[in-house]
Amino acid sequence: MTATTQRLYLLDANVLIDAHNLYYPLDMVPEFWEWLLHMASMKRVAMPLETYEEVRGGNNAKKDLFNEWVSDEKVKNQLVLQEEFQSIALHKVMNAYAPDLTDSEVEQVGRDPFLIAYALTAPNYRVVVSNEVSKPSKTRANRKVPDVCRDVGVACCAAFSMLRTLEFRTDWATRL
């Protein structure tokens, strides 16, 4: 792949939430968060606005270091994908869940369809990154991101797969 066709990794909310809560807390591994913003500035990772809003959690969000970081305007400007979704792509993704979802099922699905729809607009170079695990037996609103991605022809990987591909290391800044 040439520099002009490098893959763009679109992050699910659980990637940031799990990273902070389980692997790379902001106060212990700030290098990860600096690297993430660097990758965003290089157009290697991004997060759709709908997903970003899910991470921020609205007015009920727990006020902690992570919420402060994600609420920072600089973080938002670097991390959020600067484009609008295409309704035809969203329609295709919603149909992959089920063509006749009820209103409560649409609410249950949440914002994942937007994430997948953004990837669907350029499936040859966009990859959805999610920590959800494939469960092909799940149906309708209970379907998992990797399964819906597969059904609509979008690549999907787990966070650690992306980290390996993009060669994250805590000493990344010294290797520039």
Backbone as JSON Lines, residues from 0, in Angstrom:
{"i":0,"aa":"M","n":[0.83,-1.18,0.0],"ca":[0.0,0.0,0.0],"c":[0.88,1.25,0.0]}
{"i":1,"aa":"T","n":[0.57,2.2,-0.82],"ca":[1.32,3.45,-0.85],"c":[0.79,4.39,0.22]}
{"i":2,"aa":"A","n":[1.53,5.48,0.42],"ca":[1.12,6.44,1.46],"c":[-0.28,6.99,1.19]}
{"i":3,"aa":"T","n":[-0.65,7.12,-0.09],"ca":[-1.96,7.68,-0.4],"c":[-3.08,6.68,-0.17]}
{"i":4,"aa":"T","n":[-2.76,5.41,-0.05],"ca":[-3.8,4.41,0.15],"c":[-3.68,3.71,1.5]}
{"i":5,"aa":"Q","n":[-2.98,4.32,2.44],"ca":[-2.87,3.71,3.76],"c":[-4.25,3.58,4.38]}
{"i":6,"aa":"R","n":[-4.38,2.55,5.17],"ca":[-5.67,2.31,5.81],"c":[-5.94,3.32,6.92]}
{"i":7,"aa":"L","n":[-7.21,3.66,7.01],"ca":[-7.69,4.52,8.08],"c":[-8.46,3.63,9.04]}
{"i":8,"aa":"Y","n":[-8.05,3.61,10.3],"ca":[-8.7,2.79,11.32],"c":[-9.74,3.64,12.04]}
{"i":9,"aa":"L","n":[-10.99,3.21,11.96],"ca":[-12.11,3.91,12.59],"c":[-12.42,3.24,13.93]}
{"i":10,"aa":"L","n":[-12.3,3.99,14.99],"ca":[-12.37,3.44,16.34],"c":[-13.78,3.4,16.91]}
{"i":11,"aa":"D","n":[-14.13,2.25,17.45],"ca":[-15.36,2.08,18.21],"c":[-15.14,2.7,19.59]}
{"i":12,"aa":"A","n":[-16.19,3.12,20.24],"ca":[-16.09,3.72,21.57],"c":[-15.38,2.79,22.55]}
{"i":13,"aa":"N","n":[-15.63,1.49,22.45],"ca":[-15.04,0.56,23.41],"c":[-13.52,0.5,23.32]}
{"i":14,"aa":"V","n":[-12.95,0.9,22.2],"ca":[-11.49,0.89,22.06],"c":[-10.87,1.9,23.03]}
{"i":15,"aa":"L","n":[-11.4,3.11,23.07],"ca":[-10.86,4.11,23.99],"c":[-11.23,3.82,25.44]}
{"i":16,"aa":"I","n":[-12.46,3.43,25.66],"ca":[-12.92,3.16,27.02],"c":[-12.13,2.0,27.63]}
{"i":17,"aa":"D","n":[-11.99,0.9,26.88],"ca":[-11.23,-0.25,27.38],"c":[-9.75,0.1,27.56]}
{"i":18,"aa":"A","n":[-9.19,0.87,26.63],"ca":[-7.78,1.25,26.75],"c":[-7.55,1.99,28.06]}
{"i":19,"aa":"H","n":[-8.41,2.93,28.36],"ca":[-8.23,3.69,29.6],"c":[-8.51,2.84,30.84]}
{"i":20,"aa":"N","n":[-9.58,2.08,30.82],"ca":[-9.98,1.32,32.02],"c":[-9.15,0.07,32.27]}
{"i":21,"aa":"L","n":[-8.6,-0.54,31.22],"ca":[-7.97,-1.84,31.37],"c":[-6.47,-1.89,31.07]}
{"i":22,"aa":"Y","n":[-6.01,-1.14,30.08],"ca":[-4.64,-1.35,29.6],"c":[-3.74,-0.13,29.73]}
{"i":23,"aa":"Y","n":[-4.23,1.02,29.33],"ca":[-3.4,2.21,29.23],"c":[-4.04,3.41,29.93]}
{"i":24,"aa":"P","n":[-4.23,3.34,31.25],"ca":[-4.82,4.48,31.94],"c":[-4.02,5.76,31.63]}
{"i":25,"aa":"L","n":[-4.74,6.84,31.42],"ca":[-4.09,8.1,31.06],"c":[-2.99,8.51,32.02]}
{"i":26,"aa":"D","n":[-3.2,8.29,33.31],"ca":[-2.2,8.72,34.28],"c":[-1.01,7.77,34.37]}
{"i":27,"aa":"M","n":[-1.11,6.57,33.8],"ca":[-0.01,5.6,33.86],"c":[0.73,5.44,32.53]}
{"i":28,"aa":"V","n":[0.0,5.56,31.42],"ca":[0.61,5.36,30.1],"c":[0.19,6.52,29.17]}
{"i":29,"aa":"P","n":[0.63,7.72,29.49],"ca":[0.25,8.86,28.65],"c":[0.79,8.73,27.22]}
{"i":30,"aa":"E","n":[1.84,7.94,27.06],"ca":[2.43,7.75,25.72],"c":[1.41,7.17,24.74]}
{"i":31,"aa":"F","n":[0.55,6.29,25.24],"ca":[-0.46,5.72,24.35],"c":[-1.37,6.81,23.81]}
{"i":32,"aa":"W","n":[-1.82,7.7,24.65],"ca":[-2.78,8.73,24.26],"c":[-2.12,9.77,23.36]}
{"i":33,"aa":"E","n":[-0.84,10.06,23.62],"ca":[-0.09,10.95,22.73],"c":[0.07,10.29,21.35]}
{"i":34,"aa":"W","n":[0.39,9.01,21.34],"ca":[0.54,8.26,20.09],"c":[-0.78,8.25,19.32]}
{"i":35,"aa":"L","n":[-1.88,8.03,20.02],"ca":[-3.19,7.99,19.38],"c":[-3.48,9.32,18.66]}
{"i":36,"aa":"L","n":[-3.19,10.42,19.32],"ca":[-3.41,11.72,18.68],"c":[-2.44,11.94,17.53]}
{"i":37,"aa":"H","n":[-1.22,11.46,17.67],"ca":[-0.27,11.55,16.56],"c":[-0.79,10.76,15.37]}
{"i":38,"aa":"M","n":[-1.28,9.56,15.6],"ca":[-1.84,8.74,14.51],"c":[-3.06,9.44,13.89]}
{"i":39,"aa":"A","n":[-3.84,10.11,14.71],"ca":[-4.99,10.85,14.18],"c":[-4.51,12.01,13.3]}
{"i":40,"aa":"S","n":[-3.47,12.69,13.73],"ca":[-2.95,13.8,12.92],"c":[-2.35,13.31,11.61]}
{"i":41,"aa":"M","n":[-1.93,12.06,11.57],"ca":[-1.37,11.45,10.35],"c":[-2.47,10.8,9.5]}
{"i":42,"aa":"K","n":[-3.71,10.94,9.94],"ca":[-4.87,10.36,9.24],"c":[-4.8,8.83,9.18]}
{"i":43,"aa":"R","n":[-4.32,8.23,10.26],"ca":[-4.27,6.77,10.36],"c":[-5.38,6.23,11.25]}
{"i":44,"aa":"V","n":[-5.84,7.04,12.21],"ca":[-6.97,6.66,13.06],"c":[-7.93,7.85,13.14]}
{"i":45,"aa":"A","n":[-9.18,7.54,13.32],"ca":[-10.21,8.56,13.48],"c":[-11.41,7.94,14.17]}
{"i":46,"aa":"M","n":[-12.31,8.8,14.56],"ca":[-13.53,8.36,15.22],"c":[-14.68,9.2,14.69]}
{"i":47,"aa":"P","n":[-15.72,8.56,14.18],"ca":[-16.88,9.34,13.74],"c":[-17.44,10.17,14.9]}
{"i":48,"aa":"L","n":[-18.01,11.32,14.57],"ca":[-18.58,12.2,15.59],"c":[-19.59,11.46,16.45]}
{"i":49,"aa":"E","n":[-20.41,10.63,15.85],"ca":[-21.43,9.89,16.6],"c":[-20.79,8.98,17.65]}
{"i":50,"aa":"T","n":[-19.67,8.38,17.31],"ca":[-18.95,7.51,18.24],"c":[-18.26,8.34,19.32]}
{"i":51,"aa":"Y","n":[-17.66,9.44,18.9],"ca":[-17.01,10.35,19.85],"c":[-18.01,10.81,20.92]}
{"i":52,"aa":"E","n":[-19.21,11.17,20.48],"ca":[-20.23,11.61,21.43],"c":[-20.6,10.49,22.4]}
{"i":53,"aa":"E","n":[-20.58,9.26,21.92],"ca":[-20.85,8.11,22.79],"c":[-19.76,8.0,23.86]}
{"i":54,"aa":"V","n":[-18.51,8.21,23.47],"ca":[-17.4,8.14,24.42],"c":[-17.5,9.25,25.45]}
{"i":55,"aa":"R","n":[-17.83,10.43,25.0],"ca":[-17.95,11.56,25.93],"c":[-19.04,11.34,26.95]}
{"i":56,"aa":"G","n":[-20.08,10.61,26.58],"ca":[-21.11,10.23,27.54],"c":[-22.09,11.3,27.91]}
{"i":57,"aa":"G","n":[-22.05,12.44,27.27],"ca":[-23.03,13.48,27.55],"c":[-22.85,14.09,28.93]}
{"i":58,"aa":"N","n":[-23.91,14.67,29.45],"ca":[-23.85,15.37,30.73],"c":[-23.73,14.43,31.92]}
{"i":59,"aa":"N","n":[-24.01,13.15,31.72],"ca":[-23.93,12.19,32.83],"c":[-22.57,11.52,32.92]}
{"i":60,"aa":"A","n":[-21.63,11.95,32.09],"ca":[-20.32,11.31,32.08],"c":[-19.61,11.5,33.41]}
{"i":61,"aa":"K","n":[-18.92,10.46,33.82],"ca":[-18.13,10.52,35.04],"c":[-17.0,11.53,34.82]}
{"i":62,"aa":"K","n":[-16.87,12.47,35.71],"ca":[-15.85,13.51,35.57],"c":[-14.53,12.96,36.11]}
{"i":63,"aa":"D","n":[-13.69,12.46,35.21],"ca":[-12.4,11.92,35.59],"c":[-11.37,12.35,34.56]}
{"i":64,"aa":"L","n":[-10.16,11.87,34.69],"ca":[-9.08,12.23,33.8],"c":[-9.4,11.87,32.35]}
{"i":65,"aa":"F","n":[-9.99,10.71,32.14],"ca":[-10.34,10.29,30.78],"c":[-11.38,11.24,30.18]}
{"i":66,"aa":"N","n":[-12.41,11.57,30.96],"ca":[-13.43,12.48,30.45],"c":[-12.84,13.85,30.14]}
{"i":67,"aa":"E","n":[-11.91,14.32,30.97],"ca":[-11.24,15.59,30.69],"c":[-10.48,15.5,29.37]}
{"i":68,"aa":"W","n":[-9.76,14.41,29.17],"ca":[-8.97,14.24,27.94],"c":[-9.88,14.22,26.72]}
{"i":69,"aa":"V","n":[-10.9,13.39,26.75],"ca":[-11.76,13.23,25.58],"c":[-12.59,14.49,25.32]}
{"i":70,"aa":"S","n":[-12.81,15.3,26.34],"ca":[-13.59,16.52,26.17],"c":[-12.74,17.7,25.69]}
{"i":71,"aa":"D","n":[-11.44,17.53,25.69],"ca":[-10.54,18.6,25.24],"c":[-10.79,18.9,23.76]}
{"i":72,"aa":"E","n":[-10.92,20.16,23.42],"ca":[-11.22,20.57,22.04],"c":[-10.14,20.12,21.06]}
{"i":73,"aa":"K","n":[-8.88,20.15,21.49],"ca":[-7.77,19.7,20.64],"c":[-7.92,18.21,20.31]}
{"i":74,"aa":"V","n":[-8.28,17.43,21.3],"ca":[-8.49,15.99,21.09],"c":[-9.63,15.78,20.11]}
{"i":75,"aa":"K","n":[-10.73,16.48,20.34],"ca":[-11.88,16.34,19.44],"c":[-11.5,16.7,18.01]}
{"i":76,"aa":"N","n":[-10.81,17.82,17.84],"ca":[-10.45,18.27,16.49],"c":[-9.52,17.3,15.78]}
{"i":77,"aa":"Q","n":[-8.63,16.66,16.52],"ca":[-7.7,15.71,15.89],"c":[-8.35,14.35,15.65]}
{"i":78,"aa":"L","n":[-9.16,13.91,16.58],"ca":[-9.66,12.54,16.55],"c":[-10.92,12.35,15.7]}
{"i":79,"aa":"V","n":[-11.78,13.34,15.67],"ca":[-13.08,13.17,15.0],"c":[-12.91,13.24,13.48]}
{"i":80,"aa":"L","n":[-13.48,12.27,12.82],"ca":[-13.49,12.2,11.36],"c":[-14.27,13.39,10.83]}
{"i":81,"aa":"Q","n":[-13.66,14.12,9.93],"ca":[-14.26,15.36,9.43],"c":[-15.07,15.12,8.16]}
{"i":82,"aa":"E","n":[-16.12,14.37,8.27],"ca":[-17.03,14.16,7.15],"c":[-18.38,13.73,7.69]}
{"i":83,"aa":"E","n":[-19.39,13.84,6.84],"ca":[-20.73,13.42,7.22],"c":[-21.0,12.03,6.67]}
{"i":84,"aa":"F","n":[-21.82,11.29,7.37],"ca":[-22.15,9.94,6.91],"c":[-23.03,10.01,5.68]}
{"i":85,"aa":"Q","n":[-23.0,8.94,4.92],"ca":[-23.87,8.84,3.75],"c":[-25.07,7.99,4.14]}
{"i":86,"aa":"S","n":[-26.25,8.55,3.96],"ca":[-27.46,7.87,4.41],"c":[-27.65,6.52,3.72]}
{"i":87,"aa":"I","n":[-27.22,6.4,2.48],"ca":[-27.37,5.11,1.79],"c":[-26.5,4.03,2.45]}
{"i":88,"aa":"A","n":[-25.31,4.42,2.9],"ca":[-24.44,3.47,3.61],"c":[-25.06,3.08,4.95]}
{"i":89,"aa":"L","n":[-25.6,4.06,5.66],"ca":[-26.24,3.77,6.94],"c":[-27.43,2.84,6.74]}
{"i":90,"aa":"H","n":[-28.2,3.07,5.7],"ca":[-29.36,2.21,5.4],"c":[-28.91,0.77,5.16]}
{"i":91,"aa":"K","n":[-27.84,0.59,4.42],"ca":[-27.32,-0.76,4.14],"c":[-26.87,-1.44,5.44]}
{"i":92,"aa":"V","n":[-26.21,-0.69,6.3],"ca":[-25.75,-1.24,7.58],"c":[-26.94,-1.62,8.46]}
{"i":93,"aa":"M","n":[-27.92,-0.75,8.55],"ca":[-29.1,-1.04,9.37],"c":[-29.81,-2.29,8.86]}
{"i":94,"aa":"N","n":[-29.88,-2.46,7.56],"ca":[-30.49,-3.67,6.99],"c":[-29.7,-4.92,7.33]}
{"i":95,"aa":"A","n":[-28.4,-4.78,7.56],"ca":[-27.59,-5.94,7.95],"c":[-27.93,-6.4,9.37]}
{"i":96,"aa":"Y","n":[-28.41,-5.48,10.19],"ca":[-28.92,-5.88,11.51],"c":[-30.25,-6.6,11.32]}
{"i":97,"aa":"A","n":[-31.15,-5.95,10.61],"ca":[-32.46,-6.5,10.22],"c":[-33.2,-5.39,9.49]}
{"i":98,"aa":"P","n":[-33.91,-5.72,8.43],"ca":[-34.59,-4.68,7.66],"c":[-35.8,-4.08,8.37]}
{"i":99,"aa":"D","n":[-36.24,-4.71,9.45],"ca":[-37.46,-4.26,10.12],"c":[-37.26,-4.07,11.62]}
{"i":100,"aa":"L","n":[-36.15,-3.42,12.01],"ca":[-35.9,-3.18,13.42],"c":[-36.99,-2.29,14.02]}
{"i":101,"aa":"T","n":[-37.39,-2.6,15.23],"ca":[-38.34,-1.76,15.95],"c":[-37.6,-0.54,16.49]}
{"i":102,"aa":"D","n":[-38.33,0.45,16.95],"ca":[-37.7,1.64,17.52],"c":[-36.82,1.28,18.71]}
{"i":103,"aa":"S","n":[-37.28,0.37,19.56],"ca":[-36.47,-0.01,20.73],"c":[-35.21,-0.76,20.3]}
{"i":104,"aa":"E","n":[-35.29,-1.53,19.22],"ca":[-34.1,-2.22,18.71],"c":[-33.1,-1.22,18.12]}
{"i":105,"aa":"V","n":[-33.61,-0.22,17.43],"ca":[-32.73,0.82,16.87],"c":[-31.99,1.51,18.01]}
{"i":106,"aa":"E","n":[-32.71,1.79,19.09],"ca":[-32.08,2.39,20.26],"c":[-31.03,1.46,20.87]}
{"i":107,"aa":"Q","n":[-31.33,0.17,20.91],"ca":[-30.4,-0.82,21.46],"c":[-29.13,-0.91,20.61]}
{"i":108,"aa":"V","n":[-29.26,-0.84,19.31],"ca":[-28.11,-0.91,18.41],"c":[-27.16,0.26,18.67]}
{"i":109,"aa":"G","n":[-27.71,1.4,19.02],"ca":[-26.89,2.55,19.37],"c":[-26.22,3.19,18.16]}
{"i":110,"aa":"R","n":[-24.97,3.56,18.32],"ca":[-24.26,4.31,17.28],"c":[-23.32,3.47,16.45]}
{"i":111,"aa":"D","n":[-23.26,2.19,16.72],"ca":[-22.39,1.31,15.94],"c":[-22.66,1.37,14.44]}
{"i":112,"aa":"P","n":[-23.92,1.46,14.0],"ca":[-24.15,1.52,12.55],"c":[-23.47,2.71,11.87]}
{"i":113,"aa":"F","n":[-23.36,3.83,12.56],"ca":[-22.67,4.98,11.98],"c":[-21.2,4.64,11.75]}
{"i":114,"aa":"L","n":[-20.56,4.04,12.73],"ca":[-19.16,3.64,12.62],"c":[-18.95,2.77,11.39]}
{"i":115,"aa":"I","n":[-19.79,1.77,11.24],"ca":[-19.67,0.84,10.12],"c":[-19.99,1.55,8.8]}
{"i":116,"aa":"A","n":[-20.97,2.44,8.81],"ca":[-21.34,3.17,7.59],"c":[-20.2,4.04,7.09]}
{"i":117,"aa":"Y","n":[-19.47,4.68,7.99],"ca":[-18.32,5.49,7.56],"c":[-17.27,4.6,6.9]}
{"i":118,"aa":"A","n":[-17.07,3.42,7.42],"ca":[-16.11,2.5,6.81],"c":[-16.61,2.02,5.46]}
{"i":119,"aa":"L","n":[-17.9,1.84,5.35],"ca":[-18.5,1.34,4.12],"c":[-18.33,2.32,2.96]}
{"i":120,"aa":"T","n":[-18.14,3.59,3.25],"ca":[-17.96,4.57,2.17],"c":[-16.63,4.4,1.45]}
{"i":121,"aa":"A","n":[-15.68,3.71,2.06],"ca":[-14.38,3.44,1.43],"c":[-13.85,2.11,1.95]}
{"i":122,"aa":"P","n":[-14.53,1.01,1.64],"ca":[-14.2,-0.28,2.25],"c":[-12.82,-0.82,1.89]}
{"i":123,"aa":"N","n":[-12.2,-0.31,0.85],"ca":[-10.87,-0.8,0.48],"c":[-9.76,-0.23,1.34]}
{"i":124,"aa":"Y","n":[-10.03,0.87,2.04],"ca":[-8.95,1.39,2.87],"c":[-9.4,1.84,4.27]}
{"i":125,"aa":"R","n":[-10.62,1.53,4.66],"ca":[-11.06,1.82,6.02],"c":[-11.31,0.52,6.77]}
{"i":126,"aa":"V","n":[-10.91,0.53,8.03],"ca":[-11.05,-0.65,8.89],"c":[-11.73,-0.22,10.18]}
{"i":127,"aa":"V","n":[-12.76,-0.93,10.57],"ca":[-13.42,-0.69,11.86],"c":[-12.6,-1.4,12.93]}
{"i":128,"aa":"V","n":[-12.35,-0.7,14.02],"ca":[-11.62,-1.28,15.15],"c":[-12.6,-1.36,16.32]}
{"i":129,"aa":"S","n":[-12.84,-2.58,16.8],"ca":[-13.78,-2.79,17.88],"c":[-13.3,-3.93,18.77]}
{"i":130,"aa":"N","n":[-13.58,-3.82,20.04],"ca":[-13.26,-4.9,20.95],"c":[-14.4,-5.89,21.11]}
{"i":131,"aa":"E","n":[-15.48,-5.68,20.37],"ca":[-16.57,-6.66,20.39],"c":[-16.07,-7.95,19.75]}
{"i":132,"aa":"V","n":[-16.59,-9.06,20.23],"ca":[-16.22,-10.38,19.72],"c":[-17.34,-10.92,18.86]}
{"i":133,"aa":"S","n":[-16.97,-11.48,17.73],"ca":[-17.96,-12.05,16.81],"c":[-18.82,-13.1,17.5]}
{"i":134,"aa":"K","n":[-20.11,-13.0,17.26],"ca":[-21.08,-13.99,17.76],"c":[-22.12,-14.17,16.66]}
{"i":135,"aa":"P","n":[-21.79,-14.99,15.65],"ca":[-22.68,-15.13,14.49],"c":[-24.1,-15.59,14.83]}
{"i":136,"aa":"S","n":[-24.28,-16.21,15.98],"ca":[-25.62,-16.69,16.33],"c":[-26.55,-15.55,16.78]}
{"i":137,"aa":"K","n":[-25.99,-14.41,17.1],"ca":[-26.82,-13.27,17.54],"c":[-27.59,-12.71,16.36]}
{"i":138,"aa":"T","n":[-28.79,-12.23,16.62],"ca":[-29.63,-11.7,15.55],"c":[-30.15,-10.31,15.9]}
{"i":139,"aa":"R","n":[-30.59,-9.62,14.87],"ca":[-31.25,-8.33,14.98],"c":[-30.38,-7.33,15.76]}
{"i":140,"aa":"A","n":[-30.93,-6.67,16.75],"ca":[-30.2,-5.64,17.49],"c":[-29.07,-6.21,18.35]}
{"i":141,"aa":"N","n":[-29.05,-7.52,18.54],"ca":[-28.0,-8.15,19.34],"c":[-26.76,-8.5,18.54]}
{"i":142,"aa":"R","n":[-26.76,-8.21,17.24],"ca":[-25.61,-8.54,16.39],"c":[-24.38,-7.76,16.84]}
{"i":143,"aa":"K","n":[-23.23,-8.35,16.65],"ca":[-21.97,-7.73,17.04],"c":[-21.32,-7.02,15.85]}
{"i":144,"aa":"V","n":[-20.55,-5.99,16.14],"ca":[-19.9,-5.18,15.11],"c":[-19.12,-6.02,14.1]}
{"i":145,"aa":"P","n":[-18.27,-6.97,14.54],"ca":[-17.52,-7.74,13.53],"c":[-18.41,-8.51,12.56]}
{"i":146,"aa":"D","n":[-19.55,-8.99,13.03],"ca":[-20.45,-9.76,12.18],"c":[-21.15,-8.86,11.16]}
{"i":147,"aa":"V","n":[-21.58,-7.69,11.59],"ca":[-22.22,-6.76,10.67],"c":[-21.19,-6.27,9.65]}
{"i":148,"aa":"C","n":[-19.98,-5.97,10.1],"ca":[-18.92,-5.56,9.18],"c":[-18.7,-6.62,8.1]}
{"i":149,"aa":"R","n":[-18.6,-7.85,8.52],"ca":[-18.39,-8.95,7.56],"c":[-19.52,-8.98,6.53]}
{"i":150,"aa":"D","n":[-20.74,-8.83,7.0],"ca":[-21.89,-8.94,6.1],"c":[-22.0,-7.8,5.1]}
{"i":151,"aa":"V","n":[-21.46,-6.64,5.43],"ca":[-21.53,-5.51,4.49],"c":[-20.21,-5.29,3.74]}
{"i":152,"aa":"G","n":[-19.22,-6.15,4.0],"ca":[-17.97,-6.07,3.26],"c":[-16.97,-5.06,3.78]}
{"i":153,"aa":"V","n":[-16.97,-4.85,5.09],"ca":[-16.05,-3.91,5.73],"c":[-15.07,-4.7,6.59]}
{"i":154,"aa":"A","n":[-13.79,-4.35,6.5],"ca":[-12.78,-4.99,7.35],"c":[-12.98,-4.54,8.8]}
{"i":155,"aa":"C","n":[-12.71,-5.47,9.71],"ca":[-12.84,-5.18,11.13],"c":[-11.71,-5.89,11.86]}
{"i":156,"aa":"C","n":[-11.15,-5.24,12.86],"ca":[-10.1,-5.87,13.65],"c":[-10.24,-5.43,15.11]}
{"i":157,"aa":"A","n":[-9.56,-6.15,15.98],"ca":[-9.52,-5.8,17.4],"c":[-8.45,-4.73,17.62]}
{"i":158,"aa":"A","n":[-8.55,-4.05,18.74],"ca":[-7.63,-2.95,19.04],"c":[-6.17,-3.39,19.0]}
{"i":159,"aa":"F","n":[-5.85,-4.52,19.59],"ca":[-4.45,-4.94,19.63],"c":[-3.91,-5.28,18.24]}
{"i":160,"aa":"S","n":[-4.76,-5.72,17.36],"ca":[-4.34,-5.95,15.98],"c":[-3.95,-4.63,15.32]}
{"i":161,"aa":"M","n":[-4.75,-3.6,15.53],"ca":[-4.41,-2.27,15.01],"c":[-3.11,-1.77,15.61]}
{"i":162,"aa":"L","n":[-2.94,-1.95,16.92],"ca":[-1.73,-1.47,17.58],"c":[-0.49,-2.15,17.0]}
{"i":163,"aa":"R","n":[-0.59,-3.43,16.72],"ca":[0.54,-4.14,16.1],"c":[0.8,-3.62,14.69]}
{"i":164,"aa":"T","n":[-0.25,-3.47,13.92],"ca":[-0.09,-3.01,12.54],"c":[0.52,-1.61,12.49]}
{"i":165,"aa":"L","n":[0.07,-0.73,13.36],"ca":[0.58,0.64,13.39],"c":[1.83,0.78,14.26]}
{"i":166,"aa":"E","n":[2.3,-0.34,14.79],"ca":[3.56,-0.43,15.54],"c":[3.61,0.49,16.76]}
{"i":167,"aa":"F","n":[2.55,0.44,17.58],"ca":[2.57,1.22,18.81],"c":[3.64,0.67,19.75]}
{"i":168,"aa":"R","n":[4.4,1.59,20.31],"ca":[5.37,1.31,21.37],"c":[5.36,2.52,22.3]}
{"i":169,"aa":"T","n":[5.64,2.29,23.55],"ca":[5.63,3.42,24.48],"c":[6.76,4.4,24.17]}
{"i":170,"aa":"D","n":[7.78,3.95,23.46],"ca":[8.88,4.86,23.08],"c":[8.71,5.36,21.64]}
{"i":171,"aa":"W","n":[7.49,5.37,21.13],"ca":[7.22,5.72,19.74],"c":[7.78,7.08,19.35]}
{"i":172,"aa":"A","n":[7.71,8.05,20.26],"ca":[8.14,9.41,19.92],"c":[9.64,9.49,19.65]}
{"i":173,"aa":"T","n":[10.41,8.62,20.27],"ca":[11.87,8.65,20.05],"c":[12.23,8.0,18.72]}
{"i":174,"aa":"R","n":[11.28,7.35,18.09],"ca":[11.54,6.64,16.83],"c":[11.1,7.43,15.6]}
{"i":175,"aa":"L","n":[10.64,8.65,15.79],"ca":[10.19,9.46,14.65],"c":[11.35,9.92,13.8]}
